[in-house]
Amino acid sequence: MICPPVKTVGKPHERGVALLTVLLMVAVMSAIAVGVLDDIRFGLRRTFNAATATQGQYFALGAEELARARISRLLERDAVRTSLEGGWNGRPIVFPIENGQILARVSDATGCFNLNSLVLAGGGEPFVRREQGVRQFTALLTALNQPQPEGLADGLAEWMDSNSVGAPGTEDDGYLKGANPYRTASAPLAEVSELRAVHGFTPAVYAAIRPYVCALPTTDLSPVNINTLGVERAVVLTALTEGGVSVTAARSVLAQRPAGGFADLAAFWSNPAFAQLPADAGVRSQVDLRSRFFALDAEVTFAGGDVTLSSLFEAPSPGGVRLVARRWTHDE
C-alpha cells in the first residue's frame, strides 16, 4: 500500500521564518550555556585560589610561631647579651611543604634609627617634639649627604607632634594647600613608607635613608644593640652620637668587635673613638648589648600561589616574646 504524501502546513515563507526562529533560539541557548559554564569555571578557580591563599597564610602563621620559638631560644641562651654567634641574623631557612616551601628569615630589628624617637609622649599633649631625637636624625641625614638635613628633621618632627605650631608649611596649613590636600599625622609613624607623605622626603631622599631607618612601635630613643649592628650600618652609630663619631670611626669600632660580642658596655665605650664624647651623653644609656626587637620575613610558595608575611616581635624580657606588628606584604 502506498501512503499519500504528507502535506506541509503553512506557506513556504512562513516555514522559513519558523526555521530561523528555531536556529536563533538554539544560538541564544548555546551562548547562555557557554556563559554559565564560564561562570562555573571561574567560580571554581576563584574558590581554589581563595583556598590556596588561605592555606598559604596558615603556613606563614606557622612560620611566625617558629620564629617566636627561635627568638625565645636565642634569648634563653644568654639573657644579658644577644650576639651574632650562630649566624642566625638574616639567614634564610627553607621549610619544604607539600606542593611548595616556606622561606623564613629572622633578623635583629634594632640595627636602625627609630624615626619615632623624634617625638615623645607627655608634656600635656599626646606627642611632643624630642630635641635629642631631632638632633640625631639630623646627624644621620648629614652623614648620608642629604640636602637640608635640619629642615627634613624638623619637618618630620612637626608631622608627628600633636600640636599645630611649627615653621610655615610644616603643619596642616602647609599640607592642605597642595593639589591633593591632606593633614599631618600628629602621631608616630606606623611604617617607614609614611615618610613619602612628608614634605621634602623625595624619592631620592627616601631611597638613600631607607636602609638605615625604621619605625618601631615605641617613641624611645633608638634601642640599638651594638653586638648585632652591622658594619654596613655604622652610620646609625654616627647618628646616635650626633656626629661625634665619624662613619669611618664607627665602622672601625664595629669591625673590631669580638666574635661573641662586647662583654659589657664598658668594653664598648672604652674604645678611643668615643674619647671625645661627654661622660653623660644620652647615647650611653641608649645602646644595649641585648636586642629588644626582632623581624620575620616569610615567603610561602604553595600550589602555584605566593604569600608574603612581615612580622615584628618585641622581647622586653628574656622570658617573653610578643607580636607587635604584622603585615601581609614586604616591609617597604
Summary of the structure (lengths in Angstrom):
residues: 332
radius of gyration: 31.2
end to end distance: 92.6
largest distance: 129.1
contacts: 952
relative contact order: 0.15
helix: 44%
strand: 18%
